[in-house]
Amino acid sequence: MEIEPGKKIPGCNGCTHYYITHDANFRYGCRALDFKSQRQPIMDVIEASGQQCHYYQQKKVRQK
């Protein structure tokens, strides 16, 4: 599954696996892939594999 030019990539902010760490050097984390990064994890996934993240899950909308 190659990334098509001009196609919007889902950001980590909307994923259930994404979290903010307490590590000042590696602020962003992905629980599904079990790693921390200095930038959004999706950027590291794309750089390493050339593909979108296969673990992306949309966060559930909170009910008021």
C-alpha positions as a Markdown table, in Angstrom:
| # | Residue | x | y | z |
|---|---|---|---|---|
| 1 | Met | 0.0 | 0.0 | 0.0 |
| 2 | Glu | 1.9 | 3.0 | -1.3 |
| 3 | Ile | 1.1 | 6.5 | -0.3 |
| 4 | Glu | -0.5 | 8.4 | -3.2 |
| 5 | Pro | 0.6 | 12.0 | -3.8 |
| 6 | Gly | -2.0 | 14.4 | -2.6 |
| 7 | Lys | -3.8 | 11.9 | -0.5 |
| 8 | Lys | -4.4 | 13.0 | 3.1 |
| 9 | Ile | -2.7 | 10.9 | 5.7 |
| 10 | Pro | -4.6 | 10.3 | 9.0 |
| 11 | Gly | -2.7 | 12.1 | 11.8 |
| 12 | Cys | -1.8 | 10.5 | 15.1 |
| 13 | Asn | -3.9 | 12.9 | 17.0 |
| 14 | Gly | -7.1 | 11.0 | 16.0 |
| 15 | Cys | -5.7 | 7.6 | 16.8 |
| 16 | Thr | -6.5 | 5.6 | 20.0 |
| 17 | His | -2.9 | 4.4 | 20.2 |
| 18 | Tyr | -1.3 | 7.9 | 20.3 |
| 19 | Tyr | -0.2 | 9.5 | 23.5 |
| 20 | Ile | 2.0 | 12.3 | 24.9 |
| 21 | Thr | 4.9 | 11.0 | 26.9 |
| 22 | His | 6.7 | 12.5 | 30.0 |
| 23 | Asp | 10.0 | 12.2 | 28.2 |
| 24 | Ala | 11.3 | 15.7 | 27.2 |
| 25 | Asn | 13.4 | 14.2 | 24.4 |
| 26 | Phe | 10.7 | 11.9 | 22.9 |
| 27 | Arg | 7.4 | 13.6 | 23.5 |
| 28 | Tyr | 5.1 | 11.5 | 21.2 |
| 29 | Gly | 4.3 | 7.8 | 21.5 |
| 30 | Cys | 2.5 | 5.0 | 19.9 |
| 31 | Arg | 1.2 | 2.2 | 22.1 |
| 32 | Ala | 0.5 | -0.1 | 19.1 |
| 33 | Leu | 4.0 | 0.0 | 17.8 |
| 34 | Asp | 5.5 | 0.5 | 21.3 |
| 35 | Phe | 7.9 | 3.4 | 20.6 |
| 36 | Lys | 8.4 | 7.1 | 21.4 |
| 37 | Ser | 9.5 | 9.8 | 18.9 |
| 38 | Gln | 10.6 | 13.4 | 18.7 |
| 39 | Arg | 7.9 | 13.9 | 16.0 |
| 40 | Gln | 4.5 | 12.5 | 15.2 |
| 41 | Pro | 4.9 | 8.6 | 15.0 |
| 42 | Ile | 3.2 | 8.5 | 11.6 |
| 43 | Met | 6.2 | 10.4 | 10.2 |
| 44 | Asp | 8.6 | 7.7 | 11.4 |
| 45 | Val | 6.3 | 4.9 | 10.2 |
| 46 | Ile | 6.2 | 6.4 | 6.7 |
| 47 | Glu | 9.9 | 7.1 | 6.6 |
| 48 | Ala | 10.8 | 3.5 | 7.6 |
| 49 | Ser | 8.2 | 1.6 | 5.6 |
| 50 | Gly | 6.9 | 4.0 | 2.9 |
| 51 | Gln | 3.4 | 3.1 | 4.0 |
| 52 | Gln | 0.7 | 4.4 | 6.2 |
| 53 | Cys | 0.3 | 3.0 | 9.7 |
| 54 | His | -1.7 | -0.2 | 9.6 |
| 55 | Tyr | -2.6 | 0.1 | 13.3 |
| 56 | Tyr | -4.5 | 3.4 | 13.0 |
| 57 | Gln | -7.8 | 3.3 | 14.9 |
| 58 | Gln | -10.1 | 6.3 | 15.0 |
| 59 | Lys | -10.7 | 7.5 | 18.5 |
| 60 | Lys | -14.3 | 7.1 | 19.8 |
| 61 | Val | -16.2 | 10.4 | 20.1 |
| 62 | Arg | -17.1 | 11.3 | 23.7 |
| 63 | Gln | -20.7 | 11.7 | 24.5 |
| 64 | Lys | -21.8 | 14.7 | 26.5 |
